[in-house]
């Protein structure tokens, strides 16, 4: 049942595993690759700030839950984004954030 709910949620969000690339125009470091973000401490600090702002805005427009991540802290969220970025350095930072957000939302289902 939980797996079916997660699949339904993914379809409802329009985010399958194969097509989780954000289609929205993005500005700042979020439009760049994960490799760029993790390449040095200054860029990582800039990306962390950008990621938290993006996360907040993404929650604001999320019609399923506006509190994704509320039961954890920012270091956990950013740590999960970083794991994805290290594993997939060509992925955009915004796309990595969306993946974490969707996973956190699915885990609540």
N, C-alpha and C positions, 0 to 999 in steps of 0.2 A: 504494500500500500504506500509506504513512504517513498519507494523508488518511483512509483507511478505519479505521486504528487510532485516529486522533483522534476520528472520529465515534463509533466504538464506545465509546471512553472517555467522551465527553460523555454518551452515552446511559446508560452504566453509572453515571456520577455523578449522573444525573438532572438535568443542567444543559444544556439546549439554549440557543441564543442568545436565544430568545424568552422563556425562563423561568428566568433565572439569579438570581431574587430568593431570598434566604435565607428559609426558613420558620421558623427557630429564633428563639426569644425572645432578644433581645439587650439588654444594659444599657450604660449609658455613652454616649459620643459615637458609637459605632458604629451605634447605632440611628437616628441623625440623618442628614440629607442631606449629600451631598458639598458642597453650597453652604455649609452651616453650617460644615463642616470647614475650607474654604479661605477663609472670610470674614475671619479675622484671625490674627495670629501666635500668640496664646495658644491659640486653638482648634486651630490646625494642630499646635502642639506637643503638646497633649492627644491629638489624633487620631493623631499619629505613634506615641506610646506605646501607645495602645489598639490600633492596627493591628498593631504588632509582637507584642503579646500574643495577639491574635486569630489572626495567622498561625501562631504557635507552637502554639496550641491546635488549629487546623485541621489542621496537620501531624500532631499527636498522634493524631487520630482518622481520618486518611486511610488507608484500607485499601490504596491503590495504591502510595503512597510517603510515607514519613514525613520525607523530606528535601527536599521541594520548596523551591527557592531556596537550597540549600546551596552551589551553585556561583557565587553572586553575593553582593553585600553588601546591607545594609539600605537604603542610599540608592537602589540600583537598584530594589528592590522598592517602596519608598515613592514613587519617581519615577513608576513605572508606574501605581500607584494614583492618584497626583495627576493624571496625564494623563487617566485615565478620568473622574475627578471634574470636571475642568475641561470636558471634552467633554459630560458628562451630569450637571449639577449637581443634578438632582432625584433621582438614584440614591442609595441609602443607602451610607454608607461601608463597612459590612460587605459589601454586594453588590459594590462595586468591588474590595475585597480578594479576594473569592472569584473574581471574573473573572480577576484577575492570577494567582492561585494555579493555577487550572485551565489557563490559557494556559501557564504555566511547566511544569506537569505534562505537557501535551500536547506541548510542544516537546521534552521528553525522550524521547518515544515514538519 
